[in-house]
């Protein structure tokens, strides 16, 4: 089995900031990753409608970390469970997140899993999506294809490097960064 992944909105960082927002479908699991700051909410909702989905159809929202530029529009999806490094939240339920002791994974759907990858913040997770084209890593370990090599928010450069190495060791076909277009990792990818 494999999941489908679509970019709803490509993010950017500079004088203005917007996060890259991703749609993942894996059977009945319909998730939006990092529904954060965008210039207009239609930049999330219109591409979702183009996929034949409304906000009420989204079953899950995933956060890479808790900065507002990645979380501020989560309430657009009133029926969704919300996932972060710590738990799954739904209405008045708070269910602690369990990571497999051997793999470090927290499986959300057959082809979707979260892995703790501290770096940009201590609470970062990367969402790995198995697609028919290969493994895709949705992560804020890179803001864009260019890095930055030294994340100005990272409290510990060595922790960031180790998490980047962990992601790259899984040989993802594509990386979806926090504030840019998806890119194919290669020798120029900052570690």
N, C-alpha and C positions, 0 to 999 in steps of 0.2 A: 504494500500500500504506500501511497505517497500523498502529500498535501499539495495544495495550490497556494501560491504566494503572489500577491499583487502589491505594487507600491501605490498607495492612495495619494500621497503628497511627499515630494522631495524637500527635505529641510535645508537650512542654511544657517550660518552663524557669521555675524559681522556687526554692522550698525544695527541690524534687526536680526531676530532669531526665530527660527521655526524648526521643529523636530521632524524627522522623516517618519511618516506614518504608514504602517504596513497592514494589509489584510491577509489572513491565513484561513484557508478552509481545509478541514480534514474530517470528512463525513459530516456529522451533525455539529461538529466543533467549528464555530465561526468566530474568529478572534481578530481584534484590532490591537496592534502593538504600538505603544507610545503615542496615544492620541493627545498630543500636547499642543503647544502654541502653533498657530497658523494665522495667516493674514485674515482669513475668513473661514468660518466653520464649513462653508460650502466646499472648501478645498478637501475636506474629509468626506462630507455627506454626498456630494455629487458623484465622485468616483465610486463610492459605495453603491449608489443607485444604478450607476452604469453596470455594476456587477449583478444587478437584480436584487439588491438587498436594501432594507431600511435599517435605521438605527435599532429598532426593536428586534431585528433578526440576529443581532450580534450577541453571541452567548458568553463571550469571554473578552476581557481587556487585560493586556499584559504590560507591565511597566519594566523597563530596563533599569530604572532607578527613580528616585522621587523628586527630581528637579521639575518645577512647574512647566518648563518647555517640553516635557514628555508626559505630563499627567493632566494638565488643566482642562482638557475636554473629555475626560472619562465619563462625566455625567450625561453626555450625549447618548449613552447606551444604557437605558434604565433597567434592562433585564439581565445585564451581563454580570458574571462573576468577575472579580478583579483579582489579579495575581501579581505578587511581588516576591522578593527574596524571603519574606517572612511567613506569608500566609496566603490563603484564598479567602476573599471577603465576598459575602453575598447577603444582601439585605442586613439582617442582624446577626449573621453567623461570621465567626472568625475562626478559620480552620488552619492550625499551624502547618506550614510547608514542611514536607518530608523530602529530604534528598537521599537517594540511594547511597549507602555507605561505600560501596565498591566503585560505582560509576560517577557518583556525584550528581546524577541527574534527578530531576523531578519531572516525571512524564505527565503531560497534560492531555495528550491525544496520541493515537498510535504513531503519528509521524512528527509530533511536536514535543519538545522537552526544554526545560529551563536548566541552566547550569550556573552556579555561582562563579562569577568572574570579577572579583573586586579590581578596581583600578581607577576609573573616573570618580567613583565614590566607593566606600567600603561595602555598600549594599548592592552593587551592580550584579545583574544576571544577564546572560546571553541566552536568547531563544534560538534553538537549532530546529530547523524545519527540513525534513526529508522530502524533496520534490522529485519528480521524474527526471529532472535535469541534474540532480545531485543535491548535496547538503548546502543549505543557506544558513549563515549566522547573522542574526539580527542583534546588534550590539552597540554599546556606546564606548567600547574600548578605542574606537577610532571615531572622530567627528566626521571625517570625510576620507577620501582615498589618500589625501596628503597627510593624514594623521590627526592633529599635530603630533610630531614625535614626542614632544614633552607636553602632555596635557596640563594646562595651567591649574586645573582643579584637583589633579591627582595628589593625594597627600603623600604617597610613597611610590616613587618611580619604579622601584624594583617589583612591587606588587603588580603594577600596571604591566610591566614587561612580562612577568610570569603568566599573567592571564592572557595577554596577547599570544604568547608562545603556545599556551594550551589550546587556544582557539585555532591557531594556524596548524598545529599538529594534527588536528582532525581533518585537515585538507578540505575546507569548505570550497565549493565551486564559486560561491559568491558571498560577499560581505555586504550587509546593509548597515551603514554607519548611522550614528545619531543625527547628523546634520548634513547629509549629502546623498548623492546618487549611489546606488549599488555599484560595487567594483569587484573585479576579479583579483584576488590576492596574488602577489608575486614577489620577486626579489626586492622590489622597491617599496613594499609595504612596510611602514615603520613598525619596529618592534621596540 
